[in-house]
C-alpha cells in the first residue's frame, strides 16, 4: 500500500493511526534516508500508543523505552551498529518477543534477526513533487 504525504502533519497522522492499531508483540521496520521524516512518523506512532512524553531519535543510545502508553513502546535506531551481533548485547529478544511494540529505524541493517513477516514502512522523498512530499509504502500485511 502506498500513501502520499504532502506535509509533516500527514506523516505524523499516519504514524498515529498505525500506533493506534498496534498490538503487543509486533515489530515494525522503518526505512528511509536521513531527513525523510522517520522521527515525525515515530512521534505520531508513539502518540497512537498513548505515549505522552517527548519522543526523539535514539541514534546515540540505540534504544529508547517508553512505558506510559497503552503498551510499552521500544524505539530502536540501529543506524550506528556494526552488525546484528550488537543487538544480542542489548537483549533485543526481550523487546522483540515481549509484551510491547517495537519500531526499528534502519531495520535493514539487522534483517537476519527480525521476526518473519514484520511490517515494513518505507519513507521516500520526491523533490519533483515538492519539498514536503513523502511517498510512504506499507508492506507485509499492514493496512490502514
N, C-alpha and C positions, 0 to 999 in steps of 0.2 A: 504494500500500500504506500502511495506517495502523497504527502501533504505539502502544500506550498505555504510558506510563512513569509509575510511581507513586512513584518516588524517584530521586534524582540518580544512584544506582548503576545503575539501569535505562538511563538516558540515556547514561551513560559506557559501559556494556557494549554498547549498540547502536553507538556510535561505534567502539568497539574491534573489533567484528565487521566493520563496513564497512571500517575501515582495514586489517584483515587480508586483505580481499578486493581492495583497491585495486590497480590496475595503473598502470604508468608511462604518463604522458601523459593521465591522467584529471584532469578539473577538476570538483570538487564545489561546488555552490552551497548556502550555508547561510543560511536566513532565519529570523527570529524577533525579536520585540521585545526590548528591554533586559530582562535578568533572566530570560529563558526557559530558559537552560541551554546556550547555544551554546558557551560556553567549556568546560563539562563534557563536552559531546559531542566537541568538538575534542580535548580531552585524551585521551579514550578512543580516538579515531581515530588520534592520534599513537602511542599505546601499541600499537594494532593494527599499525602500521607498524614497530614495534620501536624507536621513539624513546625514549631513556632520560632525556633532560634535561627539566627543567620546561617546560611549555607554558602560556603566558599569552596573553591577548588582545593583539594588536599594534596596538591602537587608535591610539596616538600615533606609531607608526612605519610603519603600513600593512602592512608585510610582515615576517614572521619566517621565517628559513630554518633548517631542521633537517636535518642530513646524517648522523646517526649511526644511522639505521634501515636497513631492507632497501631502501628507496627514499628519495631526497631528498623532504622534505615542505616545501611552500611554503604558509604560512598567511597569508592576506590578510585584513585588516579594512578595508573601504573606506568605512566609515561617515562618515569626515570628508573624503572627497574631494568636490570640487565637480562634476566631470564626468569622463567616461571619458577625456578627453584627458590627465588627470594620470597615467593608467596607462601611457601611452606613455613618460613621463619615467622611470618605474620599469623600463622594458624588459620589460613584462609578457609579451610574446610568448616570450621566452626561458624563462619559467616555465610558461606555458600549454602550450607546444608542445615542452618539453624532456623529459628522462628521469625527471622526478619526478612527484609527485602534488600538485595544488593543492586547497586548501579555501578558499573565499571567503565570509566573512561579509558580509552586506548586499549580496549579488551583484546584487540587483535594481537597484542604482544604476549598474551598468555592463553592463546586458543587451546592449547593442549590440555589445560586443566579446567576449562569451562564446562559446566553441565550441558549435555546434549540438548538441543532444542531451545537454548536460551534466546529470548527475543533480542534482535539487533536493531538499533536505531542509528541511522547514519545521517549526519547533518552536513550539507554541502552549500557553498556559496555559488552564485552565478551572477557575476557583476553585470552581465548584459541585461539582467532583469532588475537591477538596482542594488545599491549598497546594502540595504537591509534584507534583501531577498534570501531565503534559505529553502532548499529542497530537502525535506525530511522523509527518509524512507524507513518504513517499519517492515521487518522481516521475521520469519519464524512464528507465524500464527497469531501475533498480536494485532488487534484491530481496535478502532476507537468508536 
